[in-house]
Amino acid sequence: MQTTATAPLVQLTGVCKAFGPLRVLEDIDLDVARGEKVCLIGPSGSGKTTLLRCVNHLEQPTAGHVYVEGKLFGERQVNGRYLPLRDAELARMRSTIGMVFQTFNLFPHLTALQNVSIGPVKVLRQSRGEAEALGLELLAKVGLAEKRNVYPEQLSGGQRQRVAIARALAMRPRLMLFDEATSALDPELVGEVLNVMRQLAIEGMTMLIVTHEMGFAEEISDRVVFMDKGRIVEVNGPHELFRRPQHARTQSFLSAVLQKKPFQ
Amino acid sequence: MPTTLPQYVATWLPEMIAAAGNTLRMAVFAFVFAICLGLVLALARLSGRRILAGAALTYVEVIRGAPALALLFLIYFGLPSLGIVLPAFLAAVIGLGMNGGAYVSEIYRAGISAVDRGQREAAQTIGMTSGQTMRYIILPQAARIVLPPIGNYAIGLLKDTSVASLIGASELTLRARDLSSEYFMPMQIYLLSGAIYFVMAAPLSAGVRYLERRLRRGR
């Protein structure tokens, strides 16, 4: 694989994942272009989250490979064989992909600002002053500059998730992965997190988003991927996929999900 | 020659307090030894390298299966046959520290395992290596979890130093034994030594309870 201007930012080829006998992903091929926003939707257990975690090798694919900017990700190729990377090399690669978790996973022993600046300080070896200036800028961007010295336990869920987004952005990622970023939030706190994600999308960030917020997916996506039973069933533009789903499985999923939300 | 109990106590007390100082010193040195050794053992067990983990597990199982006293005897009476002669105090520190390291490593291991898996993953996604993740993210959180049980271990250790009297290390219990064979008043003397242990342990107990309260509130 050569790096070219036209190469997709992320490319998954034949990715499979099994946990023992349980096959969670089956032969996934997916490209994400630079600046593209792709939402993954589907029923629970369809493999969306596992797919996302395979992109940055939090889960190692059982088969298939991930390429980022045309380069093999999380592995190296020696004489045609694929070998795992050394810890430090994998870490350096991971630092270029931001991830936001359903459960936030903020570091509870660090303040909001420390949460955001620890990556630049420890991983990128920036000076503390430099990293804190960037951290403050990012906290301001997510609307939480005044919470800089507050510990996560004193923040609401929505605030925690916004700090987590700022923490990921501090590494200047090429790609952001969102794993059900709003699923653990009280309904009234969902909007503030979606607003931050919307802002990122407008700024041109490449985003791969696992979500149950169908309205948001339709609004923000360039493409929507519908998954079921570990396979990609259907990929299409958001309006096509939501208004004219082609597959029977997509139709039944959407009618079941959207029925609960009569205003959509 | 003293005649009343207060007079006896006044005679014994300075000697026993000096010996208690040795007890305290021995406990502190053994404690530092144990918490360092315990950390090394715990990290080895969690390293994912089979040989390291196996060696650490073997150490822990062997040490936990043997009485501390046997270890002290081995070091103090056994090692000279290999040409290694240690003073009783040092032998006691090493023996108690080696013994404590096995227990402390299990406390650490439980504490490290209790840190949420998502913490490790979040650290990985911002590009931390395993070492950085452990140092900056996992250990600081595990430290809060293990503080109360480590405190309990320290209290236990303070009293376990009394086994060092059996290899003739100068400490409180040995002093009490010597005094009671000199004055033939074991009841009074051992009660007094018990009281001195209590006075040393009580602030530690209070400290552990304070920590437990504070950490619970922090959650």
Interface residues (C-beta under 8 A of the other chain):
Chain A: N56 L58 D87 A88 A91 R92 R94 S95 T96 I97 G98 M99 F101 T103 N105 L106 F107 P108 H109 I118 G119 K122 V123 L124 E153 A164 R167 A168 A170 M171
Chain B: D116 G118 Q119 E121 A122 A123 Q124 T125 I126 G127 M128 T129 S130 G131 Q132 Y136 I137 P140 Q141 R144 G218 R219
